[in-house]
Amino acid sequence: ESGSEDIDILPNGLAFISSGFKHPGKEGFAPDGRGEIFLMDLNEDNPRAVELRISRGFDLASFKPHGISTYVD
């Protein structure tokens, strides 16, 4: 409902997608929606986005990701 905000694709074909960003003070498609991070394996024949579980203790109520980037060591 809130759409994706950004995507970062690793060299191995895994894509991380941020979703749920809402500009402060502006209406959104899902104003009460929560932020999420999805993983998609682009090597699959029919890739689908799977929501990643976020650790307990993280403030999910205020999580509205704007952008995403990865670091490969």
C-alpha positions in Angstrom: 0.0 0.0 0.0 2.9 2.4 0.7 5.1 1.2 -2.1 8.8 0.9 -2.2 11.1 3.8 -1.5 14.5 2.4 -2.6 16.3 -0.7 -3.8 19.9 -1.9 -3.5 21.0 -5.0 -5.6 24.0 -6.9 -4.5 26.4 -8.5 -7.1 25.0 -11.9 -6.2 21.5 -10.9 -7.3 19.9 -10.4 -3.9 17.9 -7.2 -3.8 17.0 -5.3 -0.6 13.9 -3.1 -0.8 12.9 -0.4 1.7 9.2 0.4 2.0 6.9 2.6 4.1 8.5 6.0 3.9 6.2 8.9 4.7 7.1 12.5 4.5 6.4 14.2 7.8 3.2 16.3 7.7 2.0 14.9 4.4 -0.7 12.5 3.6 0.3 9.1 2.3 -1.4 6.1 0.7 -1.1 4.1 4.0 -0.6 6.8 6.7 -0.7 4.2 9.5 1.4 1.7 7.7 4.7 0.5 9.1 8.1 0.5 7.5 9.5 -2.7 6.1 12.5 -4.2 4.5 12.1 -6.8 1.8 14.5 -9.3 0.2 14.1 -10.5 -3.3 16.4 -13.1 -5.0 16.6 -12.0 -8.6 18.2 -15.3 -9.6 14.9 -17.2 -9.1 12.7 -17.9 -12.1 9.8 -16.1 -10.4 11.3 -13.8 -7.8 9.1 -12.5 -5.0 9.7 -10.0 -2.3 9.8 -11.5 1.2 9.5 -9.3 4.3 12.6 -9.5 6.5 11.9 -9.9 10.3 13.3 -7.1 12.3 14.8 -7.8 15.7 12.8 -7.4 18.9 13.4 -4.2 20.8 13.5 -2.1 17.6 11.0 0.8 17.5 8.9 -0.4 14.6 6.3 2.3 15.2 8.7 5.1 14.1 10.5 3.0 11.4 9.8 4.7 8.0 12.9 3.9 5.9 14.0 6.5 3.4 16.6 4.8 1.2 18.7 1.8 1.7 22.3 0.9 1.0 24.5 -2.2 1.6 28.1 -2.7 2.4 29.9 -5.8 1.1 33.1 -6.8 2.9 
